[in-house]
Amino acid sequence: MSMHSHIDFGYPALVIYGHLLVTLVALPLALLACRRKWSRWILLPALLLSLWSLASFALIRFGLDLNGRASLPTNSFLASGSGRVLDMGAGSGRSAIMVLEARPRATLVALDLFGDEYDNHFGSAGPAQDSLQLGKARLLSNFRAADVESRATIQAGDMRQVPLESGGFDAIVSSYAIDHLNSKGIQQSLAEANRVLKPNGEFLLMVVSKDIWMQLTWGPVFFHGGTRPATRWTQLLNEANFNILEQGAVPATLYFLGRKR
């Protein structure tokens, strides 16, 4: 297997290490306030900020590990070990590699628009054509680094209107992509997921969870605005004609395993 360090999922350093900037200011201030016996109204906020920033950094860096390999949240997904999989909103390939490494007899089509949302997350802002080419190049590079390129293909396209045939896939994975859309876009994407699946095909949906740890980590300003409770995702999947086989939570993530009716 290729070295982990060769894979670049593209999440910017500010996302991974940004909380440490707060620590660099708050912790020395807290130590200075303690040493010089300043007012507790200076000491306590500085201590709290230090603790918050260090805990938030630990969650992002070691809990989520955004630039590290991901693990399947459930072994029930594509339990046969083989099949044709679509990754809706593949981004830089983290979920695609997750599936291909866990299911070594599967093949996968990585679908992404490589548009504005991709630029916002992975920092390849520029002309649309440049974003497309840079996105494809990064994805292909990561597939090669993970030694899965022979089982993966890349398709540019919008998950709200998938440019692929109906009933062509045994399974679909989508992680932290569909929940970035508005309500109409979510409904369109779920309908498209149902359309391109074979009868009884499986759909593994992973979304950012609206839990207390994520809210404390990012705060009300930076917290993912598209988060919805599990009951809402259950409703949306049912409306899109999926039977939910399993649902659960892993750090900062809700997952739903559905089957096409």
Buried (B, 14 or more C-beta within 10 A) or exposed (E): EEEEEEBBBBBEEEBBEBBBEBBEEBBEBBBEBEEEEBEEEBBEBBBEBBBBBBBBBEBBBEBBBBBBBBEBBBEEBBEEEEBBBBBBBBBBBBBBBBBBBBBEEBBBBBBBBBBEBBBEBBBBEEEEEEBBBBBBEBBBBBBBBBEBBEBBEBBBBBBBEBEBEEEBBBBBBBBBBBBBBEEEBBBBBBBBBBBBBBEEBBBBBBBBBBBEBBBEBBEEEEBBEBBBEBEEBBEBBBEBBBEBBBBEEBBBBBBBBBBBE
